[in-house]
């Protein structure tokens, strides 16, 4: 009995879907051609919007990549300077150790 209820409910769903589609066509505020034009225009506007946003995102990412490269370059310079200072301090300490021996 449950299977019959489910199929009956599904049939009512399909009937309601068909009735809704029929009412939508009968009471549409525009003709088919106007509706297709409206859909096409909306799709073109959406496409342009996505292109614009994609271009903006690409520019933003380029800016962030450039900033990241600059930060990495600065840190490399700082590390290089620290290594050079450490080497110099080691050489001086090693030189003083030899003199005192």
Backbone as CSV, one residue per row, in Angstrom:
resi,resn,N_x,N_y,N_z,CA_x,CA_y,CA_z,C_x,C_y,C_z
1,UNK,0.821,-1.187,0.000,0.000,0.000,0.000,0.864,1.249,0.000
2,UNK,2.015,1.164,0.612,2.915,2.303,0.669,3.428,2.669,-0.713
3,UNK,3.720,1.658,-1.549,4.189,1.925,-2.904,3.123,2.656,-3.708
4,UNK,1.869,2.279,-3.517,0.788,2.930,-4.250,0.648,4.392,-3.807
5,UNK,0.806,4.647,-2.512,0.727,6.020,-2.011,1.855,6.868,-2.582
6,UNK,3.059,6.306,-2.640,4.198,7.046,-3.175,4.004,7.354,-4.648
7,UNK,3.519,6.376,-5.419,3.310,6.631,-6.850,2.173,7.621,-7.044
8,UNK,1.170,7.567,-6.201,0.057,8.512,-6.279,0.540,9.918,-5.964
9,UNK,1.372,10.054,-4.956,1.931,11.363,-4.606,2.800,11.896,-5.736
10,UNK,3.574,11.007,-6.338,4.425,11.424,-7.445,3.579,11.887,-8.631
11,UNK,2.492,11.203,-8.892,1.592,11.601,-9.994,0.997,12.981,-9.710
12,UNK,0.590,13.218,-8.489,0.056,14.538,-8.141,1.132,15.621,-8.290
13,UNK,2.358,15.262,-7.909,3.464,16.207,-8.077,3.649,16.558,-9.554
14,UNK,3.662,15.554,-10.415,3.810,15.799,-11.853,2.644,16.612,-12.402
15,UNK,1.433,16.312,-11.929,0.264,17.064,-12.383,0.401,18.536,-11.966
16,UNK,0.842,18.774,-10.751,1.026,20.146,-10.273,2.121,20.862,-11.041
17,UNK,3.176,20.125,-11.357,4.271,20.700,-12.130,3.789,21.106,-13.523
18,UNK,3.030,20.218,-14.145,2.484,20.532,-15.474,1.523,21.707,-15.418
19,UNK,0.661,21.725,-14.422,-0.286,22.826,-14.279,0.446,24.148,-14.056
20,UNK,1.486,24.141,-13.240,2.262,25.359,-12.991,2.951,25.850,-14.251
21,UNK,3.501,24.915,-15.036,4.143,25.312,-16.293,3.126,25.901,-17.250
22,UNK,1.928,25.286,-17.335,0.876,25.797,-18.206,0.442,27.191,-17.779
23,UNK,0.259,27.409,-16.512,-0.147,28.730,-16.020,0.955,29.760,-16.265
24,UNK,2.195,29.352,-16.127,3.301,30.265,-16.389,3.334,30.705,-17.846
25,UNK,3.069,29.780,-18.747,3.057,30.123,-20.173,1.861,31.009,-20.499
26,UNK,0.706,30.691,-19.941,-0.504,31.468,-20.243,-0.448,32.897,-19.699
27,UNK,0.146,33.056,-18.543,0.172,34.372,-17.913,1.543,35.047,-17.976
28,UNK,2.387,34.628,-18.880,3.706,35.238,-19.021,3.545,36.698,-19.429
29,UNK,4.286,37.612,-18.812,4.137,39.030,-19.129,4.748,39.404,-20.478
30,UNK,5.535,38.535,-21.060,6.196,38.838,-22.324,5.959,37.699,-23.309
31,UNK,6.202,38.025,-24.559,6.126,36.974,-25.570,7.375,36.104,-25.481
32,UNK,7.366,34.992,-26.206,8.517,34.090,-26.190,9.782,34.768,-26.676
33,UNK,9.674,35.560,-27.734,10.836,36.261,-28.277,11.395,37.249,-27.251
34,UNK,10.492,38.001,-26.604,10.949,38.972,-25.598,11.605,38.255,-24.415
35,UNK,11.030,37.132,-24.039,11.599,36.372,-22.926,12.986,35.854,-23.279
36,UNK,13.131,35.318,-24.501,14.443,34.833,-24.928,15.454,35.975,-24.972
37,UNK,15.059,37.140,-25.447,15.947,38.308,-25.478,16.358,38.708,-24.060
38,UNK,15.388,38.701,-23.146,15.693,39.070,-21.756,16.687,38.083,-21.153
39,UNK,16.482,36.791,-21.421,17.404,35.774,-20.896,18.784,35.963,-21.509
40,UNK,18.821,36.215,-22.812,20.107,36.412,-23.503,20.833,37.628,-22.952
41,UNK,20.103,38.733,-22.758,20.726,39.951,-22.223,21.244,39.730,-20.807
42,UNK,20.460,39.035,-20.009,20.900,38.752,-18.644,22.148,37.877,-18.642
43,UNK,22.184,36.899,-19.526,23.356,36.038,-19.625,24.585,36.834,-20.068
44,UNK,24.407,37.754,-21.011,25.533,38.578,-21.463,26.018,39.493,-20.349
45,UNK,25.081,40.068,-19.599,25.473,40.925,-18.473,26.241,40.110,-17.436
46,UNK,25.763,38.905,-17.166,26.461,38.037,-16.218,27.851,37.684,-16.708
47,UNK,27.980,37.431,-17.990,29.282,37.118,-18.581,30.235,38.296,-18.447
48,UNK,29.754,39.478,-18.740,30.587,40.680,-18.610,30.986,40.907,-17.158
49,UNK,30.044,40.685,-16.252,30.339,40.843,-14.829,31.446,39.878,-14.405
50,UNK,31.317,38.612,-14.837,32.335,37.625,-14.477,33.691,37.964,-15.077
51,UNK,33.701,38.460,-16.321,34.966,38.860,-16.935,35.608,39.998,-16.155
52,UNK,34.794,40.982,-15.778,35.305,42.133,-15.027,35.851,41.685,-13.678
53,UNK,35.085,40.868,-12.984,35.534,40.397,-11.668,36.785,39.530,-11.799
54,UNK,36.869,38.739,-12.847,38.057,37.922,-13.073,39.281,38.780,-13.320
55,UNK,39.092,39.841,-14.115,40.200,40.755,-14.389,40.644,41.445,-13.108
56,UNK,39.676,41.887,-12.298,40.014,42.540,-11.030,40.733,41.571,-10.092
57,UNK,40.272,40.331,-10.045,40.913,39.333,-9.182,42.333,39.052,-9.647
58,UNK,42.522,38.972,-10.965,43.860,38.732,-11.504,44.790,39.884,-11.137
59,UNK,44.306,41.127,-11.268,45.129,42.290,-10.919,45.447,42.293,-9.430
60,UNK,44.459,41.960,-8.626,44.671,41.914,-7.178,45.694,40.843,-6.815
61,UNK,45.569,39.679,-7.430,46.527,38.609,-7.154,47.928,39.000,-7.612
62,UNK,48.018,39.686,-8.738,49.313,40.139,-9.228,49.949,41.094,-8.220
63,UNK,49.136,41.992,-7.675,49.630,42.926,-6.666,50.123,42.173,-5.434
64,UNK,49.342,41.191,-4.983,49.736,40.425,-3.799,50.994,39.606,-4.064
65,UNK,51.113,39.061,-5.263,52.317,38.294,-5.601,53.535,39.209,-5.596
66,UNK,53.384,40.401,-6.165,54.498,41.350,-6.169,54.893,41.738,-4.749
67,UNK,53.898,41.969,-3.904,54.196,42.297,-2.501,54.905,41.134,-1.810
68,UNK,54.446,39.921,-2.084,55.080,38.738,-1.497,56.519,38.593,-1.949
69,UNK,56.762,38.811,-3.247,58.134,38.724,-3.754,59.019,39.765,-3.090
70,UNK,58.489,40.970,-2.913,59.253,42.039,-2.269,59.564,41.670,-0.821
71,UNK,58.579,41.120,-0.104,58.795,40.727,1.287,59.847,39.621,1.376
72,UNK,59.772,38.647,0.485,60.757,37.561,0.474,62.143,38.118,0.184
73,UNK,62.232,39.045,-0.750,63.518,39.645,-1.096,64.106,40.385,0.106
74,UNK,63.257,41.129,0.809,63.737,41.852,1.987,64.219,40.883,3.064
75,UNK,63.473,39.817,3.282,63.868,38.842,4.299,65.167,38.140,3.899
76,UNK,65.323,37.859,2.615,66.574,37.238,2.157,67.749,38.168,2.422
77,UNK,67.561,39.456,2.176,68.626,40.420,2.440,68.940,40.475,3.928
78,UNK,67.900,40.462,4.775,68.112,40.499,6.220,68.856,39.247,6.688
79,UNK,68.463,38.102,6.163,69.117,36.855,6.557,70.567,36.844,6.073
80,UNK,70.784,37.322,4.859,72.140,37.382,4.319,73.013,38.297,5.170
81,UNK,72.453,39.436,5.571,73.199,40.358,6.429,73.499,39.718,7.780
82,UNK,72.529,38.993,8.328,72.741,38.339,9.621,73.811,37.258,9.500
83,UNK,73.799,36.513,8.410,74.818,35.472,8.206,76.197,36.108,8.070
84,UNK,76.273,37.198,7.317,77.567,37.887,7.153,78.066,38.410,8.495
85,UNK,77.158,38.971,9.299,77.557,39.482,10.614,78.019,38.340,11.508
86,UNK,77.347,37.206,11.416,77.745,36.047,12.224,79.125,35.546,11.803
87,UNK,79.365,35.481,10.499,80.679,35.056,10.009,81.773,36.007,10.478
88,UNK,81.496,37.305,10.397,82.472,38.299,10.810,82.764,38.172,12.304
89,UNK,81.697,37.988,13.094,81.897,37.837,14.539,82.684,36.565,14.836
90,UNK,82.431,35.496,14.110,83.175,34.245,14.303,84.640,34.441,13.960
91,UNK,84.905,35.118,12.845,86.294,35.361,12.448,87.026,36.191,13.500
92,UNK,86.340,37.209,14.007,86.977,38.051,15.032,87.229,37.258,16.298
93,UNK,86.243,36.424,16.683,86.417,35.620,17.895,87.524,34.589,17.699
94,UNK,87.590,34.006,16.516,88.636,33.017,16.230,89.999,33.698,16.195
95,UNK,90.069,34.912,15.656,91.333,35.650,15.612,91.808,36.026,16.984
96,UNK,90.903,36.445,17.868,91.281,36.796,19.238,91.719,35.559,20.002
97,UNK,91.084,34.402,19.717,91.434,33.159,20.414,92.860,32.756,20.024
98,UNK,93.234,32.951,18.736,94.591,32.603,18.284,95.625,33.529,18.916
99,UNK,95.270,34.808,19.042,96.229,35.774,19.626,96.471,35.470,21.102
100,UNK,95.446,35.058,21.814,95.615,34.812,23.243,96.290,33.460,23.501
101,UNK,96.351,32.595,22.525,96.991,31.283,22.724,98.463,31.350,22.675
